[in-house]
Amino acid sequence: MPTARAADDGADRKRDKYLQLFVTLPYLELRTGPGRGYPVTQVAARDESVDVLKRKTDWFKVRTERGTEGWARATDMARLQLADGTPFKVDFGDLEGFARHRWELGIMAGDYGGATLIGGHLAYSLNDSLKIDFAASKFLGNATNGQKFELGLNHVFLPNRRWSPFFELGTGIVEIQPRVTLVAPIDRTDQTAYVGAGMRFYISRRFFLRGEYRWNTVFTSRDDNEEIKEWKLGLAAFF
């Protein structure tokens, strides 16, 4: 019947949108939710195909040939195959993922010209070695407080190693608020530039340590620019 044929064509087009895998285990357990606490209510038998719908942490939501849906463990999914027999590669956030990922998000603390510094950074990877880095931080000192926002480029050497050094340069703005003066305090907003170097150390899963040392130049409205040294250490995650 035309209506049945149209329905079949629609179902085929919908399946083409998802990655299709084939079960090589005796069976693939499917739970009602993404966690070990959810019960197993369905299984996919050996040689049966499943469509990958989405991923949530270490669980994949799949649909079987019969149209039933459930959640499978990532460790089980890693033992499935593509249609050409190639093993399905699951990113568990390992050392290879540390070298090849799109985004980084982290928090850091340290010293900015004698003031206590705390902040965060977000990085986007253009390739394995080159990243665009955005950072925002606040600093608290005896004479001044302030905040700064920076955008720069980060070049990672030896990205496939657990220890990977990097070089960075960038620009930004710094807002300085004097704490105590004999006259009325004047807030300042100045442009900055920096160069720096650091080290990244992969811990496990999706986490790594990042430490760096920077030389900052603050372009003031006075005759002399300010040179400020900065160091910080933090924890970051990649995804």
N, C-alpha and C positions, 0 to 999 in steps of 0.2 A: 504494500500500500504506500502511496506517496507520503502520507503523514508519518508512517513508521520509518521510511527511508530518510526523510528530513530530520527526524529525531536522532537517527543513528549518525547522520553526518554532523549534526550539532554536537553530539557527544564526542565524536572523533576530534573535531576542532578544539573542543574544550580540553581534551586530554593532551593535545599537541602543545598546549601552553605550559605543561608541567614536565619535569624531568621524570623519565620512566626508568625504573630499576627492576632487576630480577633477583628473586630470592635464591640464594645458594645454600642457606642453612636448611636443616630439616623442617623448620618452621620459623616464622617471624612473629614474635609476640606483639600484640597491639593492645595498649591500655586506653582507658577512657580519658586520661589527662596526662600532661607532661610531668610525671613524677612517679617514683616507686610506690607511693602510697595509693595510687589509683589501681583498680583491679584490671586484670587481663580478661577481656571479653571476646576478643577475636584473634585469629592467627591467619597468616598468609603462608601457604604451603610452598615447598620447594618448587622452583621453576615458575612460580606465579609472579606476575608483574605487579608493581605498585607505583603509583604516582606520588611524587614528593610535593606536598602542598605548602609547607612552611617549616621553619625551624624555631625552637624556643630553647635557648641554652643548650643542654645536651640531649634534647629530644626532638624528633622529627614527626610531624603530622603527615600521614600518608593515606591514600585511598587505594583499595584493592580492586581487582578486576570485577568483583561482585558489587562494587559501589559502596562498601562499608569503609568507614574512616576510623582511624585510631592513631595512637602515639607510640612510636618505637624508639628504643634507646639508640643513641649515636654510636655506641660500640657495636651494636648489632647491625646498624646501617652501614658501617664501614666494611662489613663482610658481604655486602650486596654487589652486584655487577651491573654495568651498563649493557645496552643491547649488543655491543661488539665484544663483550667479554672483559672489558677493562674494569678493574676494581673501582668502586665508588670511593672517592677520596673525601674524607671528612676532616675539616679543620677543627682540631681539638685545642687550638691556642698553644701549639708547641713551638719549638725553636724555629721551624720553617715559617710559621705564622708571624713570629717576631720579626723576621726579615722581610716578609711580604704581607703588608696589610694596608688599609686605606687611612684609618683614623687612629689618633692617640689622644688620650685625655688623662691629665694628671694634676697633682697638687704638689707644691714645693715650699720649702722654708729655708731661710738663710740669713745673710747679712748684706745690707746695701749701704756702703759708706759708713758703717758703724751703727746703723739702724736695723732693728729686727724686721725681716721681710717675710711675708707669707703671700702665696698667690697660686694661680692655676694656669694651665696652658692647654691649648687645643691645636693639634697638628694634622695636616692633610698630606699624604704621601703622593708626590707626582710620579715617583718610581721607587725602586728599592733603596736608593741612596739620597734622593733629594726631597725635602719636605718644606711646606709652608707652615710657619709656626706663629700662632697668636698667643700672647700672654697678657694677663692682667694681674696686678699685685698691689698690695698695700705695705707701707713701711712705717714703723713707729720708732722715733729717736728721742734723745734728750732735748734737742733743740727744735726739731721739725718732725712733722708727720706728713704723709702724702700718699699718692697712688700713681701708678704708671701703667700705660697700655702700649704694647709693642707688637710689631709685625715684622717677621724676618724670614730668611732662608736658612735651612739647616742641612748640611751635607754630612751624611753618615759614611764612615769608612768601615770596610769589612762588615757589611750588614748581616752576613750569614753566621757570624761568630757570636758566642754568648757575651763576650766583652766587645763592644763596638764603639770606638771613639768618634767624635763628630766635631765639626767646625761650624760656626754660625756667625751671621751678621744681619743687622736689621736697623730699624728706626722706630720712633714712637714719640709719645709725649709724656711728660711728668708734671704732676700737679703737686706743689709744695705749699704746706701751711705751717708757718712758724708757730711754735707753741708759746713762748714767753719772750717778749722784747720790752725795752724801755719806752718804745714809741708804739703807735698803732701798727699791728702786724699787717704785712702786705702779702697776700697770696700770689704765687707765681705759677704760670703754666709755660713750660719751655719744651722745645723740640729736643729729642735725644737721638743718638746713634750709638751702636754698640758692635763690638766684635767679641767672640768668645770661643771657648773650647770646652769639651766635656766628655763624659763617658756614660754609656748605657750598659746595664747588666741585666740579662734575662734571668728571672727567678723561676717561674713555672706558670703553666696555664697561659693566661693572657697578661701577666703582670711583670713589670721590670722596674729597676731602680734607675734614676737619672740624676747625675751630678754635673754641675757646670761652673765655670769661672768666666766672668765677663769684665771687659773694660768699657765703661760707659763715658760718653762725652755729652754734657748738657750744654746746649747752645743758649747762653743767657743774653739778656739785653745789655749787660755790662761789657767792658773791654775784654775781660778774661772769661773763657769758658771753663766749666768745672769738669774735672776728671774724677769719676767715682768708680771704685772697684766693688765687685759684687760676686758673691758665691751663693750657691743654693743646692739643696739635695731634696729629692722627692720620690714619690711612688706614682707610677703611671700604668695605664692599661691600654691595650690595642684591640681594635675590632674592625 
